[in-house]
Amino acid sequence: MLSSAYERIVNQKRSGWILSVGIVILIVGIVAGFSLRNDLILYAVSAGGIAVMISSFLMIIRQYERAIILRLGKYKRQVGPGVQTRLPFADNILVVDIRERVREFKAERMLTRDNVPVTIDAILRYKIIEQRANDAILNVENFNEMIQQVSQTTLRNNIGSSQFQDILSKREEINQHIKTIITSEAASWGIEVTGVEIRQVIIPQELEAAMSMQAQAEREKNARVTYGESEVLVAKKFEEASRVYSDNPVAYALRQSNMLYESIKTQGNTIVMIPTEALNPMGFGNLGMTVAYLDSTKKAAQKVGAEKKEPDKKKSDKKDAGS
């Protein structure tokens, strides 16, 4: 007798009881017709019995199903969807679904190669090859249970031989490797493995916290390295600028003036008092003295010009008064 799990996989369609019912209806119709001497009852019941008997020789297979016919316990043939024929009492029909299926499997608290405890949750996608549905039924008792056990065993073996970091970073390669192994195992069952995917990798909380700290330290290290590299680049640029300024004192003085102007501008209307002695090493002392000398010379010239204009004005006033 088939288990309940296996009955969900295949469905036995027996036709012997249908033929028996048809024969009983036909006999009852004949007896009733002759007993009552009524031809209408005789023909109607007989037609019904014959129709039931004919239906016992026919079966309907759905589009997503394939049927295996065992005649007197021996494999006869495989049939596809549509209306198919069978022999009552002699044929045993096993129908299997060939649509793609999904099964979950996992490896709980497995130790990786570097002794990290992990729990892996994965899914398996597979389907029965249409032309080999008979292998899935005849070569294995329960192909659903079989392929799930093989998948789980393969996953545990791969986790035990892999580094923890590889499980996280090379998940696609592990999926493909597991798929290849399961495919080779299921080849004799008429099953095609369409995909294997690791959905989740669960690790202990204390290990997760340690990994988070490690990642944070790694980011800080990268930030410090980047900052140091930028300092080196800035120093090289300053070195190039120093060579330009050493060959051109005027450019150096203008640069210093611009820096002083920028610092004053950012401070608004703030007045910055800088002693001349502090400006002399930068070249501003002589510049300041030159500007002060030019200002004093300009004021003196303006004063002399004003003094010359005053006598000329007095003479012009006298001439106007005499006239």
Buried (B, 14 or more C-beta within 10 A) or exposed (E): EEEEEBEEBBEEBBBBEBBBBBBEBBEBBBEBBEEEEEEEBBEBBBEBBBEBBEBBBEBEBEEEBBBBBBEEEEEBEBBBEEEBEBBBBBBBBBBBBBEEBEBEBBBEEBEBEEEBBBBBBBBBBBBBBEEBBBBBBEBBEBBBBBBBEBBBBBBBBBBEEBEBEBBEEBBEEBBEBBBEBBBEBBBEBBBBBBEBBBEEBBBEEEEEEEBEEEEEEEEEEEEEEEEEEEEEEEEEEEEEEEEEBEEEEEEBBEBBBEEBEEEEEEEEEEEEEEEEEEBBEBBBBEBBEEEEEEEEEEEEEEEEEEEEEEEEEEEEEEEEEEE
